[in-house]
Amino acid sequence: MAKSPGGALLSGFIIERNSRVPIYRQLDASLRRLILHGSLAPGQKLPSTRELCRELGVSRITVKSVYEQLIAEGYAQARTGAGTFVAEGLVFEAIPKFKRPRHRIRVPDIEISDRARAIMLSKATVRHGKTEPFRPGVPALDMFPIKTWNKYLLDAMTCEQRHHLSYGQLNGSSDLRGSIAKHLSDARGMQVDPEQIIITSGAQQAFVLIAFVLLNKGDVVWYENPGHIAGRDVMQIMGANIEPVPVDSEGLDIQFAIDNHPPPAIIFTTPSHQQPLGTTMSLVRRLTLLNYAHENDAWIIEDDYDSEFRYRGRPLPALSALDGERRVFYVGTFSKSMFAAIRTGYVVVPPGLVDSFAKAGSLLGHGSSAVVEQALSRFMDDGRYIEHIRKMRRVYRERRDVLFECLMNDCTDSLEPQATDAGMHIVAWLKNGMDDQVVHRALLNAGIESLPLSVYCIGPLNRSGIVLGFCCAHENRIPNLVKRMSRILKKLA
Ligand SMILES: Cc1ncc(COP(=O)(O)O)c(C=O)c1O
């Protein structure tokens, strides 16, 4: 039981009013048992007699006399002005502990739904857990201005702002939606009414909402292949038929999809920086895609997950900025530009769909915190967000350059790194027929992360490769890490 400044909760206590055992004895026996078994630890504060008698619905005299008895026997100690505590220094080694059953209790096989079975097959959980250098998509967390951010969080938690402690607005804070609309206009060339923005707990919740609101069982989704794992799997689990569409040097190959697949309800794409291959969709391809969607009543999901990080030239405006017909759901996240634990993202939805999205969001567990939304809005309005992005762009450019150079110097016997002008990772193509899963596991055993390209794919790979994130590895460490990589790869070749 956790220590608590207000005293232990004792929430397991039940007074049997119909029992022949007097209430006094029930309370006394329960407290002794908790102390003897260590559930109430030495030094832990007991609830005040006033609190406990109110919670249990017994008289205060009963509680007081139980406490006095425990104190008299050395189980508890009274501290003037502070309350009653479990006695310090009690050693219960001689007392038999609660015995676990010798044999594990057999639990019958638990039937899970077909949906849950499909979820168990998803590889989307690769982004969880401890982070080692080169994990794709992880920002330089040690460079995030935590002290500044904490000030914004504290401001959002002041006594005058108690309304932020509630559920907040259905679509997310109007302040934050306004800040995002300004940012999208400035950074992505999009003219968005803040009313069209729904705040989510990250891009993934936006994909869940889109699938929930728009997809019926059997609907076709054209999905980039290789492509973002978690978005693909959630749509499949919601009953969609995912049709893989290859990616060429101009982005999603629409002609291939038209020639090979039934018309889609949704097309999923990452035009700024294809996940994971890194291609930027050409303007011609963008216009073709928009025209196709308009003529065939298809929706497009534009996942703009890491467009903040472009290292050469100016970024192309978002696909959504070209969309006069409002066929695009633009999805943004703060997981890459700030940190994933912020659990905040958003989706810009076409005007007629705002209410269904907001209500679906509420039903699926309103995902973001009104306190964080408020802090983030101020952080953006004060220019802190852009300041951080600018700084990270410089840092990441350097890390990208160092990683690329080291790979070229040390690893070209076994892999061919692909140059990239944007994003947070490099794709390295494997040579000598090496299996990307084997390489991934061998590197991980040596404390180096990567992701095998095959986890992003539906069906077999044309060419095997690994994805290396350069943002979360300090530039001074990269040369040695790559040397270590090179030794491992040589052994595998
Ligand atoms: C392609 C892509 N989109 C979006 C996200 C962000 O997801 P979220 O905002 O839920 O953290 C990621 C992160 O892994 C990603 O790789």
The ligand as a Tripos MOL2 file, in Angstrom:
@<TRIPOS>MOLECULE
LIG
   16    16     1     0     0
SMALL
NO_CHARGES

@<TRIPOS>ATOM
      1 C1          4.4470    7.9560  -40.0070 C.3       1 LIG1
      2 C2          4.1110    8.3610  -38.6120 C.ar      1 LIG1
      3 N1          3.0200    9.0910  -38.4020 N.ar      1 LIG1
      4 C3          2.6980    9.5160  -37.1560 C.ar      1 LIG1
      5 C4          3.4530    9.1850  -36.0660 C.ar      1 LIG1
      6 C5          3.1430    9.7760  -34.7110 C.3       1 LIG1
      7 O1          2.2520    9.0870  -33.9720 O.3       1 LIG1
      8 P1          1.7400    9.7570  -32.6270 P.3       1 LIG1
      9 O2          1.4220   11.1900  -32.9000 O.co2     1 LIG1
     10 O3          0.5310    8.9630  -32.2640 O.co2     1 LIG1
     11 O4          2.8370    9.6380  -31.5990 O.co2     1 LIG1
     12 C6          4.5670    8.3790  -36.2300 C.ar      1 LIG1
     13 C7          5.3450    7.9700  -35.0460 C.2       1 LIG1
     14 O5          5.8060    6.9070  -34.8490 O.2       1 LIG1
     15 C8          4.9100    7.9730  -37.5310 C.ar      1 LIG1
     16 O6          5.9960    7.2300  -37.7590 O.3       1 LIG1
@<TRIPOS>BOND
     1     1     2 1
     2     2     3 ar
     3     2    15 ar
     4     3     4 ar
     5     4     5 ar
     6     5     6 1
     7     5    12 ar
     8     6     7 1
     9     7     8 1
    10     8     9 2
    11     8    10 1
    12     8    11 1
    13    12    13 1
    14    12    15 ar
    15    13    14 2
    16    15    16 1
@<TRIPOS>SUBSTRUCTURE
     1 LIG1         1 GROUP 0 **** ****
